[in-house]
């Protein structure tokens, strides 16, 4: 994001990547390129919290929510917390959904070719 914003600060003229001598913007004062540059400035400012040493997961997810104007990321935090409380083994939910969940000691068979089973 910073690299794109910095490039647009130099010039709003963007050359076409395939067709020589053509641009994909409308000159040196293209309103769409200016709008993109301004929105990137906003997004970079909102994401500054990510570079702080004491940034929490909640703060980081809230920053991404602000950038994308959604609550998707904060909802993931709530889902993760709910999964952790449901966890039987005390491990975070992400671990219990896969390898750690099966504590029976026997390894599952990867492929069953007799029919009606699991296939890789």
C-alpha positions in Angstrom: 0.0 0.0 0.0 2.8 2.4 0.9 4.6 1.7 -2.3 1.5 2.4 -4.5 0.7 5.5 -2.5 4.3 6.8 -2.8 4.3 6.1 -6.5 1.1 8.1 -6.9 2.5 10.9 -4.9 5.3 11.3 -7.5 2.9 11.3 -10.5 -0.7 10.4 -11.1 0.2 9.3 -14.6 0.3 5.5 -14.8 1.7 3.9 -17.9 -0.1 0.9 -19.4 1.8 -2.3 -18.5 1.4 -3.9 -21.9 0.7 -1.3 -24.5 3.7 1.0 -25.0 3.1 4.8 -25.0 -0.4 4.5 -23.5 -1.5 5.4 -20.0 -4.3 3.9 -17.9 -5.0 7.2 -16.2 -6.3 10.4 -17.6 -3.3 12.7 -17.4 -1.5 14.3 -14.5 -4.7 15.2 -12.6 -6.8 12.0 -13.0 -9.5 12.2 -10.3 -9.7 8.4 -9.9 -5.9 8.1 -9.3 -6.1 11.0 -6.9 -9.0 9.3 -5.1 -7.0 6.1 -4.8 -4.0 7.9 -3.5 -6.1 9.7 -0.8 -7.8 6.4 0.2 -4.4 4.7 0.5 -3.3 7.6 2.8 -6.4 6.9 5.0 -5.8 3.2 5.1 -2.1 3.5 5.9 -3.0 5.8 8.8 -5.6 3.4 10.1 -3.1 0.5 9.9 -0.3 2.3 11.9 -1.5 0.5 15.0 -0.2 -2.8 13.5 3.4 -1.5 13.7 3.3 -0.8 17.5 5.0 -3.3 19.7 2.0 -3.5 22.1 -0.7 -4.0 19.3 -3.2 -6.5 20.4 -5.1 -8.9 18.1 -8.3 -7.0 18.8 -6.7 -3.7 17.8 -5.3 -5.2 14.6 -8.6 -6.7 13.6 -10.4 -3.5 14.3 -7.9 -1.6 12.1 -8.6 -4.0 9.2 -12.4 -3.6 9.8 -11.9 0.2 9.4 -9.9 -0.2 6.2 -12.4 -2.5 4.6 -15.5 -0.8 6.2 -16.7 -4.1 7.6 -17.0 -6.1 10.8 -15.7 -9.3 9.3 -12.4 -9.3 11.1 -13.8 -8.5 14.5 -16.3 -11.3 14.0 -13.4 -13.7 13.6 -12.1 -12.7 17.0 -15.5 -13.5 18.6 -15.7 -16.8 16.7 -12.2 -17.7 17.9 -13.0 -16.9 21.5 -16.2 -18.9 21.3 -14.2 -21.9 19.8 -11.6 -21.6 22.6 -14.3 -21.9 25.3 -15.8 -24.9 23.6 -12.4 -26.7 23.3 -12.3 -29.8 25.4 -8.6 -30.2 25.5 -7.7 -26.6 26.6 -5.9 -25.9 23.3 -7.0 -23.1 21.1 -9.8 -24.0 18.7 -7.6 -23.9 15.6 -5.5 -26.8 17.0 -8.5 -28.9 18.1 -10.1 -28.8 14.8 -7.3 -30.8 13.2 -4.4 -32.9 14.4 -4.7 -32.5 18.2 -8.4 -33.3 18.4 -7.9 -37.0 17.9 -6.2 -38.2 21.1 -7.1 -41.9 20.6 -3.6 -42.8 19.8 -4.3 -44.5 16.5 -3.5 -42.8 13.2 -6.4 -42.4 10.8 -6.0 -44.2 7.5 -5.5 -41.7 4.7 -7.2 -43.6 1.9 -9.8 -46.3 2.1 -10.3 -48.0 -1.2 -12.9 -50.5 -0.2 -15.7 -48.0 -0.9 -17.8 -45.9 1.4 -14.7 -44.4 3.1 -12.4 -41.5 2.8 -10.5 -40.7 -0.3 -7.4 -38.5 -0.7 
